């Protein structure tokens, strides 16, 4: 009621009673706040002819779903179909300049360019590994930066034969709110930490596709495109930036846009239990990966502070509630730290933990990737293989395991190595 009464003078109406957990409530609040934003928050003071004037800020188009883009298009006086046209130019052709969009009347160019910003102001600095991995340090418009990685690879499909596969590792925050002791991102200065907007998240994928030539195909959905999978495994904890990450996923999976399958998007969390519950509640039906890294609370708390807030029992219960099945396994990431968590006893504990909760699990063993100042060493290859053999020895259909061998180490692009200068 307080929110409704405060918005009413501005011409924004809300139902008198809302159930905060209902879809209707969330949609009503969203419509109201977006309307308020369009009427008030997009105005800012500017100087014109020595007098104080008001100028409308450009709307970040890349952070909008298609339906939201249509609504914004109507609010600024254009036909909604203009949103569909621009949307296809951006996400099917990689074009951001309205003047190059041949099906948009020239008389609308200036108005659309003024009202909408089609791409964030991001400057990419590329790095290329000897193994083909690529990394971009993206300088954002506030001077802060994040890193994005492209990991090339091939996958053998029984029906289609050998098909191209390449994953973009996406960041969700500048820095990270957590201080996992084996992760370089967690060592960054907390003063530069902030969440990325939905448009800044999506621009990472757009940057990778541009540099890899994905827009050169006549069919943007061609099987031989470079970017086929997305993994939210870059800098930051995605579930501590839940709203913007969920918004970005919605845009990435739109049929007329980039059209990524939800089965080709993986979100990795350090174990934010309420966030996993939010995903289940909101139908964020992408693949889930959990950074586990230890089979018991004492060891996990010693290397991951978050375990003191969300212990393993709560985390496993959240995974059970999220749901798993043979075609939709939950991935459990396990960094191999020499002499810390890599004994054969640890392998047995890990297998028994996952089987106890009857989760369809895929364990990703990750040899530790060193970074400057890290206190850890990488487990030997023999130890990694022995650990894997213990997991495979259980021969249970619930449990699968493999080793994620490092890529991009020489450019600081391997798992756990991402960090930007303070």
C-alpha positions in Angstrom: 0.0 0.0 0.0 2.8 2.4 0.8 4.5 1.8 -2.5 1.1 2.1 -4.3 0.3 5.4 -2.7 3.8 6.8 -3.4 3.6 5.9 -7.1 0.0 7.0 -7.7 0.8 10.8 -8.0 3.2 9.9 -10.8 0.5 8.1 -12.7 1.6 4.5 -11.7 -1.1 2.2 -10.5 -0.7 -0.9 -8.5 -3.3 -3.4 -7.3 -4.4 -2.6 -3.7 -3.3 -6.1 -2.5 -0.5 -8.3 -3.8 0.9 -11.6 -2.8 4.6 -11.1 -3.1 5.2 -14.7 -4.1 2.7 -14.7 -7.0 3.6 -14.2 -10.6 0.9 -11.5 -10.8 2.6 -9.6 -8.0 6.0 -9.7 -9.6 4.6 -8.7 -13.0 2.7 -5.8 -11.5 5.6 -4.5 -9.6 7.8 -4.8 -12.6 5.4 -2.9 -14.9 5.0 -0.2 -12.3 8.6 0.3 -11.7 9.5 0.3 -15.4 6.7 2.8 -16.0 8.1 5.0 -13.2 11.6 4.7 -14.7 10.3 5.7 -18.1 8.5 8.8 -16.7 11.0 10.0 -14.2 14.4 8.2 -13.8 15.3 8.6 -17.4 15.4 12.3 -17.1 18.6 14.1 -16.0 19.7 17.7 -15.7 21.7 19.1 -18.5 22.9 22.6 -19.5 21.5 24.2 -22.6 22.0 27.9 -23.5 23.2 28.7 -20.0 20.0 27.3 -18.5 19.3 24.1 -16.7 17.4 21.7 -19.1 16.3 18.1 -18.9 17.6 15.4 -21.1 16.3 11.8 -21.4 19.0 9.2 -20.9 19.3 6.5 -23.6 17.8 3.2 -22.7 20.1 0.2 -22.6 18.4 -2.0 -25.3 20.7 -5.0 -24.7 19.4 -5.4 -21.2 15.8 -5.8 -22.3 13.8 -8.8 -23.3 12.0 -8.5 -26.6 8.6 -7.9 -25.0 10.2 -5.2 -22.8 11.9 -3.6 -25.8 8.5 -3.4 -27.5 7.0 -1.6 -24.5 9.9 0.8 -24.4 9.5 1.5 -28.1 5.9 2.4 -27.6 6.8 4.7 -24.7 9.1 6.7 -26.8 6.6 7.1 -29.6 7.6 4.4 -32.1 5.7 1.3 -33.4 6.5 -1.9 -31.4 7.6 -3.7 -34.6 10.7 -1.5 -34.7 11.9 -3.4 -31.6 11.6 -6.7 -33.5 13.6 -5.2 -36.4 16.4 -3.9 -34.2 16.5 -7.0 -32.1 17.2 -9.2 -35.1 19.9 -6.9 -36.4 21.6 -7.0 -33.1 21.3 -10.7 -32.2 21.3 -12.3 -35.7 23.7 -10.0 -37.5 25.8 -8.4 -34.7 24.9 -4.9 -36.0 24.6 -2.0 -33.5 24.4 1.0 -35.8 20.8 2.0 -36.6 21.9 3.7 -39.8 23.1 0.4 -41.2 19.8 -1.3 -40.6 18.3 -1.3 -44.1 14.7 -2.0 -43.2 14.4 1.0 -40.8 13.4 4.3 -42.4 16.1 7.0 -42.4 13.7 9.5 -40.8 13.8 7.3 -37.6 17.5 6.9 -37.4 18.3 10.0 -35.2 15.3 9.4 -32.9 16.1 5.8 -32.3 19.8 6.4 -31.8 19.1 9.1 -29.3 16.5 7.1 -27.3 18.3 3.7 -27.3 21.9 2.6 -26.6 22.2 -0.6 -28.5 25.6 -1.7 -27.0 27.4 -0.8 -23.8 30.6 1.2 -24.1 33.1 -1.6 -23.7 36.7 -1.8 -24.9 38.0 -5.4 -25.4 41.7 -6.2 -24.9 42.3 -9.7 -26.4 44.7 -12.4 -25.4 45.3 -15.7 -27.3 46.7 -18.9 -25.8 48.9 -21.3 -27.6 46.1 -24.0 -27.2 43.5 -21.8 -28.9 41.8 -20.5 -25.8 41.0 -16.8 -26.0 40.5 -14.2 -23.3 39.2 -10.7 -23.4 39.7 -8.1 -20.7 36.7 -5.9 -21.1 37.1 -2.3 -20.0 33.7 -1.0 -18.8 32.4 2.5 -19.1 33.2 3.3 -15.5 36.8 2.2 -15.9 36.5 -1.1 -14.2 37.1 -4.3 -16.1 36.1 -8.0 -16.2 37.4 -11.0 -18.1 35.6 -13.3 -20.5 37.1 -16.6 -21.9 36.3 -18.6 -25.0 37.2 -22.3 -24.7 37.3 -24.2 -28.0 36.7 -27.9 -28.3 35.1 -30.8 -30.1 32.5 -33.2 -29.0 31.6 -36.6 -30.4 27.9 -37.1 -31.0 26.6 -40.6 -31.7 24.0 -39.3 -34.1 25.6 -36.3 -35.8 29.2 -37.4 -35.7 31.9 -34.9 -34.8 30.4 -31.5 -34.2 32.0 -28.2 -33.3 31.7 -27.0 -29.7 33.0 -23.9 -28.0 32.0 -22.4 -24.7 32.1 -18.8 -23.6 32.9 -18.5 -19.9 30.8 -15.5 -18.7 31.5 -13.2 -15.7 28.7 -11.9 -13.5 30.5 -9.5 -11.3 33.5 -7.2 -11.2 35.6 -9.2 -8.7 33.8 -11.5 -6.3 32.0 -11.2 -3.0 33.5 -14.4 -1.8 37.1 -15.3 -0.8 37.6 -18.9 -1.9 41.2 -19.4 -1.1 42.1 -21.2 -4.3 40.5 -18.6 -6.6 42.4 -15.6 -8.0 39.2 -13.6 -8.4 38.6 -13.7 -4.7 41.9 -12.1 -4.0 40.9 -8.9 -5.8 40.4 -5.6 -4.0 36.8 -5.4 -2.7 36.7 -1.7 -3.4 36.2 -2.4 -7.1 33.5 -4.9 -6.7 30.1 -4.4 -8.3 27.4 -6.4 -10.1 27.3 -6.5 -13.9 24.2 -5.3 -15.6 22.3 -7.6 -17.9 23.6 -5.7 -20.9 27.2 -6.0 -19.7 26.7 -9.8 -19.2 25.2 -10.2 -22.8 27.9 -8.0 -24.3 30.5 -10.6 -23.3 28.9 -13.2 -25.6 28.4 -10.6 -28.3 32.1 -9.6 -28.1 33.2 -13.3 -28.4 31.0 -13.9 -31.4 32.3 -10.8 -33.1 35.9 -11.7 -32.6 35.4 -15.3 -33.6 33.5 -14.5 -36.8 30.1 -16.0 -35.9 28.3 -13.2 -37.7 29.9 -14.1 -41.0 27.6 -17.1 -41.4 24.4 -16.7 -43.4 22.7 -18.7 -40.8 23.5 -17.3 -37.3 22.3 -20.7 -35.9 24.6 -22.7 -38.2 26.1 -25.9 -36.7 29.6 -24.7 -37.5 29.4 -21.5 -35.4 32.1 -21.0 -32.8 30.0 -20.2 -29.7 27.7 -23.1 -29.0 27.6 -23.2 -25.1 27.6 -20.7 -22.3 29.0 -21.2 -18.8 28.5 -18.7 -16.0 31.8 -19.7 -14.5 33.8 -16.5 -14.9 34.4 -13.7 -12.3 31.8 -13.4 -9.5 29.1 -15.4 -7.9 26.1 -15.4 -10.3 23.5 -16.0 -7.6 24.7 -12.8 -5.8 23.7 -11.0 -8.9 20.6 -13.1 -9.4 18.2 -10.5 -11.0 20.6 -9.4 -13.7 21.8 -13.0 -14.5 18.2 -14.2 -14.7 17.4 -11.3 -17.0 20.4 -12.1 -19.2 19.4 -15.8 -19.5 15.9 -14.8 -20.5 17.4 -12.6 -23.3 19.9 -15.2 -24.4 17.2 -17.9 -24.8 14.7 -15.8 -26.8 13.7 -17.6 -30.0 14.2 -14.6 -32.3 17.6 -13.6 -30.8 20.7 -15.6 -29.9 18.4 -18.6 -29.2 20.7 -20.6 -26.9 19.1 -23.8 -25.6 18.8 -23.9 -21.8 20.6 -27.2 -22.1 23.6 -25.4 -23.4 23.8 -22.9 -20.6 25.4 -23.8 -17.2 25.2 -21.6 -14.1 27.9 -22.3 -11.5 27.5 -21.3 -7.9 29.7 -21.6 -4.9 26.7 -22.9 -3.0 24.3 -20.0 -2.4 21.4 -22.1 -1.1 18.7 -19.4 -1.4 19.8 -18.7 -4.9 19.4 -22.3 -6.0 15.9 -22.2 -4.5 15.1 -19.1 -6.4 16.2 -20.8 -9.6 13.8 -23.6 -9.0 11.0 -21.3 -8.0 11.4 -19.0 -11.0 11.9 -21.7 -13.6 15.5 -20.8 -14.5 15.8 -24.2 -16.0 19.5 -24.1 -17.1 22.1 -26.6 -16.1 23.4 -26.2 -12.5 27.0 -26.6 -11.4 28.1 -26.5 -7.8 31.6 -25.6 -6.6 32.0 -28.3 -4.0 35.8 -28.9 -3.7 35.6 -30.9 -0.4 33.5 -33.8 0.9 33.0 -32.6 4.5 32.2 -29.4 6.3 35.5 -28.9 8.2 37.7 -29.1 5.0 35.2 -27.1 2.9 35.0 -24.3 5.5 38.8 -24.1 5.6 39.0 -23.3 1.8 35.5 -21.7 1.2 34.1 -19.3 3.7 30.6 -19.6 2.3 30.4 -23.1 3.8 30.0 -21.5 7.2 26.8 -19.9 6.0 25.5 -22.7 3.9 27.0 -26.1 5.1 27.1 -29.1 2.9 23.9 -30.7 4.2 21.9 -27.6 3.3 23.6 -27.4 -0.1 22.8 -31.0 -0.9 19.2 -30.6 0.1 18.9 -27.6 -2.2 20.3 -29.7 -5.0 17.8 -32.4 -4.4 15.0 -29.8 -4.5 16.4 -28.3 -7.7 16.1 -31.7 -9.3 18.3 -33.9 -11.4 18.0 -36.7 -13.9 20.3 -38.7 -16.2 19.8 -36.1 -19.0 20.1 -33.1 -16.6 22.9 -34.0 -14.2 24.1 -31.5 -11.6 27.8 -30.9 -12.1 30.0 -30.9 -8.9 33.3 -29.1 -9.5 36.2 -30.3 -7.5 39.6 -28.5 -7.6 42.5 -30.8 -7.0 44.8 -29.2 -4.4 48.0 -31.2 -3.7 47.9 -32.6 -0.1 44.7 -30.8 0.8 41.7 -32.5 -0.7 43.1 -35.1 -3.1 43.5 -38.3 -1.1 41.8 -41.5 -2.0 39.9 -41.3 1.2 38.6 -37.9 0.1 37.5 -39.5 -3.2 35.5 -42.2 -1.3 33.9 -39.6 1.0 32.9 -37.6 -2.1 31.3 -40.5 -3.9 29.4 -41.6 -0.8 28.2 -38.1 -0.1 26.6 -37.7 -3.6 25.2 -41.2 -3.6 23.7 -40.7 -0.2 21.5 -37.9 -1.5 20.6 -39.8 -4.7 21.6 -36.9 -7.0 22.3 -37.6 -10.7 25.8 -36.1 -10.4 28.7 -35.4 -12.7 31.9 -34.7 -10.9 34.4 -32.4 -12.7 37.9 -32.9 -11.4 39.9 -29.7 -12.0 43.6 -29.7 -11.5 44.5 -26.5 -9.7 45.6 -23.6 -11.9 48.4 -21.6 -10.2 48.2 -17.8 -9.9 50.6 -15.3 -8.3 50.6 -15.5 -4.5 48.5 -18.6 -4.3 49.4 -20.9 -1.4 48.4 -24.1 -3.2 50.1 -26.6 -5.6 48.5 -28.7 -8.3 47.9 -32.4 -7.6 50.0 -34.7 -9.8 48.5 -36.2 -12.9 48.9 -39.6 -11.2 47.0 -38.5 -8.2 44.2 -37.0 -10.4 43.8 -40.2 -12.3 43.8 -42.3 -9.1 41.1 -40.0 -7.6 39.0 -40.4 -10.8 39.5 -44.2 -10.7 38.0 -44.4 -7.2 34.9 -42.5 -8.3 34.5 -44.6 -11.4 34.9 -47.8 -9.3 31.6 -47.3 -7.7 30.0 -48.1 -11.0 26.7 -46.5 -10.1 24.5 -44.9 -12.8 23.9 -41.9 -10.5 27.6 -41.0 -10.5 29.7 -39.9 -13.5 33.1 -38.2 -13.4 35.8 -36.8 -15.7 38.8 -34.5 -15.6 38.7 -31.0 -16.9 42.2 -30.6 -18.1 43.5 -27.0 -18.1 43.2 -24.7 -21.1 44.5 -21.1 -21.4 46.9 -21.3 -18.4 49.6 -19.3 -20.3 47.3 -16.3 -20.6 45.7 -16.6 -17.1 42.4 -17.8 -18.6 42.1 -21.2 -16.9 39.6 -22.0 -14.2 40.4 -20.0 -11.0 42.9 -17.6 -12.7 40.6 -14.7 -13.8 41.4 -11.4 -12.2 41.8 -7.8 -13.3 44.1 -5.1 -12.1 42.9 -2.9 -9.2 
